[in-house]
Amino acid sequence: MEIYMKLAGHLENLVMGYPFNEALLKLLQEMFTPAEARIALAIPNNLAPFKTADLETIIARSDLPRPTVEEGLESLSKRHLIYSTVDSNQKEAYALLQVGYGMPQTFFWEGRKDDTAKRMAKLVLNYFTIPTTQKIYGGVATKNYKYSPANMSIDIPMQGVMPYEQMGPIVSAATKIAVAHCPCRMSAHVLGRTDCPHSLEVCFKYNELAEFLIAKGLGREVSKDEALHTLGNCEKEGLVHMVDNAQGEVKHTCNCCGHYCWNVGIIRRKKIPRDALMAVYFTRETNIEECIGCGACQDICPVDASVVVEGHAEVDLDWCIGCGVCAVTCPTGAISLKRRTEEQSPENFTELHQRIKQERGLA
């Protein structure tokens, strides 16, 4: 057990680290053999998500023989328990999976429903409690994720929305795109929770993360046209675009529901205050003169922030996440989005995690 305690401490100090609770030890025991845990301890934990260390660096940091380290890294890579790629020197390179960036997603991206997926789903559910989730995402001022407004299916009036905050430019900027299954809904499905009607294969990854998923068989490559078409369908379903809280270098888009997704679902159930969990840059405005009180926005709102009162819609602005899916379904165009803060996202993915690292006192 001592080796797993050491690994838990190592993982806790990642930029997007694993807060300790007793369930974490059971999860790590399932993921790593004792020898593999020793190898994981040799992988640097001071790197931003998807920044890697080469084989020689990891061997130098390990007290195990070179062949043991090589074999362990290969095994962990094949089982998708670490991030692996080929670096600029065309050498194998590795990184620990960080929370929200492969942990626990690699267990579910492929869409498997076998015994391993079921076992991992139970362990993940036991670990990611509400208090643990709040520590991960609510412990610093800079949030690592934000919502991108829906704007593909119809022309929604959007005040102050920058191009980099819209899904069209995000997709256009990608050099490679992969689609995988939603980890939240897949983990619920394998545990027999099938009351959520939303699509599953809607989790988009870009650039080096897309290359990782494609190489490992965790997702499939798609064109920009297919990605945009699927994203438009997600908006019609009432799914919410969640992206990295950065102006550039966005790595992924999740399309989240209010049933089981770790962010929208938690906000819907009022378990963690919206602004403690996510970066929310917009809220909804309603033109009362145009609103006919049909209830379409109330039915589709993923966080239950809209309700029809005396013939017109009212919105709880303390919980509205500014996703815009209500505007997609509004028959009269009475809904628009308005910027609620002058604050802007960090310039890129690197700056985003530099800020989080500093705020966590890890710099």
C-alpha positions in Angstrom: 0.0 0.0 0.0 2.9 2.3 0.6 3.7 2.6 -3.1 0.2 3.6 -3.9 0.3 6.3 -1.2 3.4 7.7 -2.8 1.8 7.6 -6.2 -1.3 9.3 -4.8 0.9 12.2 -3.5 2.7 12.4 -6.9 -0.6 12.6 -8.8 -2.1 15.1 -6.4 0.7 17.6 -7.4 -0.1 17.5 -11.1 -1.4 20.8 -12.5 -4.8 19.1 -12.8 -4.1 16.8 -9.9 -6.0 14.0 -8.1 -7.2 15.2 -4.6 -6.7 12.4 -2.1 -9.5 10.4 -0.7 -9.6 6.7 0.3 -11.3 5.7 -2.9 -8.3 6.9 -4.9 -6.1 4.1 -3.5 -8.5 1.5 -4.8 -8.6 3.2 -8.1 -4.8 3.3 -8.4 -4.5 -0.4 -7.3 -6.8 -1.3 -10.2 -4.9 0.8 -12.7 -1.2 0.0 -11.7 0.7 -3.0 -10.5 3.2 -2.1 -7.8 6.0 -2.1 -10.4 4.0 0.1 -12.7 3.3 2.5 -9.8 7.0 2.9 -9.3 7.4 3.7 -13.0 4.6 6.2 -12.9 6.4 7.9 -10.0 9.4 8.5 -12.4 7.2 10.4 -14.9 7.5 14.1 -14.0 4.4 15.6 -12.4 5.3 19.3 -13.0 4.2 19.3 -16.6 1.1 20.8 -18.2 -1.4 18.4 -19.7 0.0 16.7 -22.8 3.5 17.9 -22.2 5.8 14.9 -22.2 9.1 13.5 -20.9 11.2 11.2 -23.1 12.2 7.7 -22.2 15.7 8.6 -21.1 14.4 11.2 -18.6 12.0 8.7 -17.1 14.7 6.0 -16.8 17.1 8.4 -15.1 14.4 9.2 -12.6 13.6 5.6 -11.9 15.3 3.1 -9.5 14.2 0.2 -11.8 16.3 -1.5 -14.5 15.9 -0.1 -18.0 14.1 -3.1 -19.5 11.6 -3.0 -16.6 10.9 0.7 -17.2 10.6 0.2 -21.0 8.2 -2.8 -20.6 6.1 -1.0 -18.0 5.7 2.1 -20.1 4.7 0.0 -23.1 2.1 -1.9 -21.0 0.7 1.3 -19.5 0.5 2.9 -22.9 -1.3 0.0 -24.5 -3.8 0.0 -21.7 -4.3 3.8 -22.1 -3.2 4.6 -18.5 -0.6 7.2 -19.6 -0.4 9.6 -22.5 2.1 8.6 -25.1 3.3 10.2 -28.3 6.4 10.7 -30.5 8.2 13.9 -29.7 9.9 16.4 -32.0 13.0 14.3 -32.0 11.0 11.3 -33.2 11.4 9.5 -29.9 8.7 8.0 -27.7 7.6 10.3 -25.0 5.1 10.0 -22.1 3.0 11.9 -19.6 0.8 11.1 -16.7 -2.9 11.5 -17.4 -4.3 14.5 -15.6 -7.8 15.0 -14.3 -10.0 16.1 -17.2 -7.3 15.3 -19.7 -7.5 11.6 -20.0 -8.4 10.7 -16.4 -10.9 9.1 -16.2 -11.9 9.6 -19.9 -9.6 6.9 -21.4 -11.7 4.2 -19.8 -14.8 5.3 -21.7 -13.9 7.2 -24.9 -13.9 3.9 -26.9 -17.5 3.2 -26.0 -16.7 -0.2 -24.4 -19.3 -1.8 -22.2 -17.3 -4.9 -21.0 -16.5 -6.0 -17.4 -13.4 -3.8 -17.3 -15.4 -0.7 -18.2 -18.0 -1.5 -15.6 -15.4 -2.1 -12.9 -13.7 1.2 -13.7 -17.0 3.1 -13.8 -17.7 2.0 -10.2 -14.3 3.0 -9.0 -14.4 6.3 -10.8 -17.9 7.1 -9.4 -16.7 6.3 -5.9 -13.6 8.6 -6.3 -15.2 11.6 -8.0 -17.5 12.7 -5.2 -18.9 16.2 -5.1 -16.3 17.4 -2.6 -13.5 15.9 -4.7 -14.8 17.4 -7.9 -15.1 20.8 -6.1 -11.4 20.6 -5.0 -10.3 19.8 -8.6 -12.2 22.4 -10.5 -13.2 25.0 -7.8 -9.9 25.3 -5.9 -8.4 28.1 -8.0 -9.7 31.4 -9.6 -8.8 30.4 -13.2 -11.2 27.7 -14.4 -9.8 25.2 -16.9 -13.1 24.9 -18.8 -15.8 27.2 -20.2 -19.0 27.0 -22.2 -19.0 27.9 -25.9 -22.4 29.4 -27.0 -24.6 27.5 -29.4 -24.7 29.3 -32.7 -24.7 26.8 -35.6 -28.3 26.0 -36.1 -29.7 29.5 -36.2 -28.5 33.1 -36.0 -28.6 33.9 -32.3 -28.0 37.6 -31.4 -24.8 37.4 -29.3 -23.5 40.6 -27.6 -19.8 40.6 -27.1 -19.1 37.1 -28.2 -15.6 36.9 -29.7 -14.8 34.6 -32.7 -12.5 32.4 -30.6 -15.5 31.7 -28.3 -17.6 30.2 -31.1 -17.4 26.6 -32.2 -17.0 27.4 -35.9 -13.6 29.0 -35.6 -12.5 26.4 -33.0 -13.2 23.6 -35.5 -11.7 25.6 -38.4 -8.4 26.1 -36.5 -7.9 22.3 -35.9 -5.4 20.4 -37.9 -6.9 17.0 -37.0 -10.2 16.1 -35.4 -11.3 12.9 -33.6 -14.7 12.0 -32.1 -15.1 9.7 -29.2 -17.9 8.7 -26.8 -18.9 10.9 -23.9 -17.2 9.5 -20.8 -19.9 10.7 -18.5 -22.8 9.2 -20.3 -20.9 6.0 -21.2 -19.9 5.4 -17.6 -23.6 5.8 -16.6 -24.6 3.4 -19.4 -22.3 0.7 -18.3 -23.7 0.9 -14.8 -27.2 0.5 -16.2 -28.3 4.1 -16.0 -30.0 4.6 -19.4 -32.6 7.3 -18.7 -30.5 9.9 -20.5 -31.6 10.1 -24.2 -28.7 12.0 -25.6 -26.2 11.0 -28.2 -23.0 9.3 -27.1 -20.4 9.7 -29.8 -20.1 13.4 -29.5 -16.8 14.1 -27.7 -14.4 16.0 -30.0 -10.6 16.2 -29.7 -8.2 18.3 -31.7 -4.7 18.2 -32.9 -2.2 16.2 -30.8 -5.0 14.9 -28.5 -6.9 13.8 -31.6 -3.8 12.0 -32.9 -3.5 10.2 -29.5 -7.1 9.0 -29.7 -6.9 7.9 -33.3 -3.5 6.0 -32.7 -4.9 4.2 -29.6 -8.3 3.3 -31.2 -10.1 5.4 -28.6 -11.8 7.6 -31.2 -12.1 8.0 -35.0 -10.9 10.7 -37.3 -13.6 13.0 -38.7 -13.7 15.9 -41.2 -14.4 19.4 -40.2 -17.8 19.2 -42.0 -18.8 16.1 -40.0 -17.7 17.8 -36.8 -19.8 20.9 -37.5 -22.8 18.8 -38.5 -22.6 16.8 -35.3 -22.1 19.9 -33.2 -25.2 21.4 -34.7 -27.2 18.3 -33.9 -25.9 18.4 -30.3 -27.3 21.9 -30.0 -30.7 20.7 -31.2 -30.6 18.0 -28.6 -29.9 20.5 -25.9 -26.3 19.5 -25.3 -23.8 22.1 -24.1 -20.4 22.8 -25.7 -17.7 22.7 -23.1 -14.2 23.7 -24.2 -10.8 24.6 -22.7 -10.9 28.0 -21.2 -8.4 29.4 -23.7 -8.5 31.7 -26.7 -6.3 29.3 -28.8 -4.8 25.8 -28.7 -8.2 24.3 -27.7 -7.8 20.6 -27.3 -11.3 19.4 -27.0 -15.0 20.0 -27.0 -17.3 18.0 -24.7 -21.0 18.1 -25.4 -22.6 17.9 -22.0 -26.0 17.0 -20.7 -27.8 17.8 -17.4 -28.3 14.1 -16.6 -24.8 12.7 -15.9 -22.1 15.1 -17.1 -19.8 16.1 -14.3 -20.3 19.8 -14.8 -23.7 20.5 -16.2 -25.3 17.8 -14.1 -23.8 19.1 -10.9 -24.9 22.7 -11.7 -28.4 21.4 -12.6 -28.6 19.7 -9.2 -27.3 22.8 -7.5 -24.5 20.8 -5.8 -21.7 23.3 -6.6 -22.2 27.0 -7.4 -21.9 27.6 -11.2 -19.0 30.1 -10.9 -17.1 27.9 -8.5 -17.0 25.1 -11.1 -16.8 26.7 -14.6 -15.9 29.9 -16.4 -19.2 31.3 -17.6 -18.8 34.4 -19.8 -22.5 34.8 -21.0 -26.0 34.8 -19.8 -29.4 34.8 -21.5 -31.6 37.8 -22.2 -35.3 37.5 -23.1 -37.3 39.9 -25.1 -40.5 39.7 -23.2 -42.5 41.3 -26.0 -41.4 38.5 -28.4 -41.8 35.7 -25.8 -45.0 33.7 -26.2 -44.6 31.5 -23.1 -44.5 28.3 -25.0 -42.1 26.6 -22.6 -39.7 25.3 -25.2 -36.7 26.9 -23.4 -37.9 25.5 -20.1 -38.0 22.0 -21.5 -34.5 22.1 -23.1 -32.6 24.1 -20.4 -29.9 21.7 -19.3 -29.6 23.3 -15.8 -33.3 24.0 -15.1 -32.7 27.8 -15.0 -35.7 28.7 -17.2 -39.3 28.6 -16.1 -42.5 30.0 -17.6 -44.4 32.2 -15.2 -47.6 34.0 -16.0 -47.2 33.5 -19.7 -43.5 34.4 -20.2 -40.1 32.9 -19.5 -38.1 33.8 -16.5 -34.4 32.9 -16.0 -32.4 32.4 -12.9 -29.3 34.3 -13.8 -27.4 32.9 -10.8 -27.5 29.5 -12.5 -27.8 30.2 -16.2 -24.6 29.0 -17.9 -25.1 31.0 -21.2 -24.9 28.0 -23.4 -27.6 29.2 -25.8 -29.4 26.0 -26.5 -32.6 27.7 -25.4 -32.2 30.1 -28.3 -31.8 27.2 -30.7 -35.3 25.9 -29.8 -37.1 29.3 -29.3 -39.7 29.7 -32.1 -39.9 33.5 -32.0 -36.3 34.5 -31.7 -37.0 36.1 -28.3 -33.7 34.9 -26.8 -30.2 36.4 -27.1 -26.9 36.0 -25.3 -25.1 38.8 -23.4 -21.6 38.9 -22.1 -21.7 39.1 -18.3 -18.1 39.9 -17.6 -15.3 41.8 -19.3 -12.9 39.1 -18.3 -11.3 37.2 -21.2 -10.0 33.6 -21.4 -6.2 33.0 -21.1 -4.5 33.5 -24.5 -3.8 29.9 -25.1 -3.7 26.4 -23.6 -0.2 26.9 -22.2 -1.0 30.1 -20.4 -4.2 28.6 -19.0 -2.3 25.9 -17.2 0.5 28.2 -16.2 -2.1 30.3 -14.4 -3.6 27.3 -12.7 -0.2 26.0 -11.7 0.7 29.3 -10.1 -2.7 29.6 -8.3 -2.2 26.1 -6.9 1.2 27.1 -5.6 3.0 24.6 -7.8 5.1 27.0 -9.9 
